[in-house]
Structure formats: structure tokens, C-alpha cells
Amino acid sequence: MLPRTFAGEKDDNGAEKPLKLYIEAYGERATDQPAPEGFAGTLLLEEALYAAPDGQTRGCDSPRQDYIVAARGNEPFWAVEVTEAALLWRQPDEPKEISIAAPQTQDTEGAVSYIAANNDHKIELSVEAQACRDDMSGEYFAYAAKATLDGKRFMGCARVGE
């Protein structure tokens, strides 16, 4: 699936380039499979969680993420992080940042929803196990996101944290 998703990536001169990706994935190490020299086993990939062309992400140099889930979208730009303690909404327009403590979580078949509200704002985030590609950055996400801030709907992609 990833070669199809990133087919047609071009270098700075417009020529097709070999596919080189930073990938976050889930899988298991199989010790009963032949392994490349110097490795203790073979990774049996079960799910690609996030992928971006090399150079478009800090990859392994990024600090450890402490969120449960992070979602973002474009046009308009928005981002939300869910942690154990709070749901944090960010956007370039007012209100630029909203933090609401103790989001409620609801699991349904194939999706997880987070709801947080205070006297001024209500934020809902639904994360569904569905492939999503950021149309501006080209990043691949294993999850699609739908958010609502005070009744206004937003669409985007999401990734899981630690």
C-alpha cells in the first residue's frame, strides 16, 4: 500500500526518486524467519501507522510523544492532542488555544471518540481506523479524524502516541 501511496514522489529536479520513507509501524519480530545479516530477526509488518517521505519529518530525532492521540487538518488549519489530563486544541484563528481537562472517551467499533467541554467551549474528536493522507504534506496516517469545535466541523488525519 505505501508504494502506491507515495508513487510519483519526485526529487528537487523533478525526476522520480527511489522510495525512501520514515515509517512508524506495528509488527512482530519473527525469529524463525531468515534475517538480514546483523539483525536478530525479521519484522513481520502488521500495520503501517504513519509514513512520510524522507526529509519531510524529523523522524527518530523527534522528541518522545506523550499524547494518546494527535490529529490535525488543513483549510482551515487545526490540531488537537489528547493526553491523560486534557484535550488541547490549537488553530491560527481565535481562540488560538483551548485546553479542557479530563476528556471523556467512548470506544465504538473501529473508532474512538473524545469529548471535552467547559463553560466556553465544547470539543469532540472522533478517530477512525481508516487510511488518511495529508493533502498538503503528503504524510500517510493510519487514522482519519473528524473534529467539532463549538459546532464547527473539521476533517483531518490522526496518529497514536505512546
C-alpha positions, 0 to 999 in steps of 0.5 A, a space after each residue: 500500500 505505501 508504494 502506491 501511496 507515495 508513487 510519483 514522489 519526485 526529487 528537487 529536479 523533478 525526476 522520480 526518486 527511489 522510495 525512501 520513507 520514515 515509517 512508524 509501524 506495528 509488527 512482530 519480530 519473527 525469529 524463525 524467519 531468515 534475517 538480514 545479516 546483523 539483525 536478530 530477526 525479521 519484522 513481520 509488518 502488521 500495520 503501517 501507522 504513519 509514513 512520510 517521505 524522507 526529509 519531510 519529518 524529523 523522524 527518530 530525532 523527534 522528541 518522545 510523544 506523550 499524547 494518546 492521540 494527535 490529529 490535525 487538518 488543513 483549510 482551515 488549519 487545526 490540531 488537537 492532542 489528547 493526553 491523560 489530563 486534557 484535550 488541547 486544541 490549537 488553530 491560527 484563528 481565535 481562540 488560538 488555544 483551548 485546553 479542557 481537562 479530563 476528556 471523556 472517551 467512548 470506544 465504538 467499533 473501529 473508532 474512538 471518540 473524545 469529548 471535552 467541554 467547559 463553560 466556553 467551549 465544547 470539543 469532540 474528536 472522533 478517530 477512525 481506523 481508516 487510511 488518511 493522507 495529508 493533502 498538503 504534506 503528503 504524510 500517510 496516517 493510519 487514522 482519519 479524524 473528524 473534529 467539532 469545535 463549538 459546532 464547527 466541523 473539521 476533517 483531518 488525519 490522526 496518529 497514536 502516541 505512546 
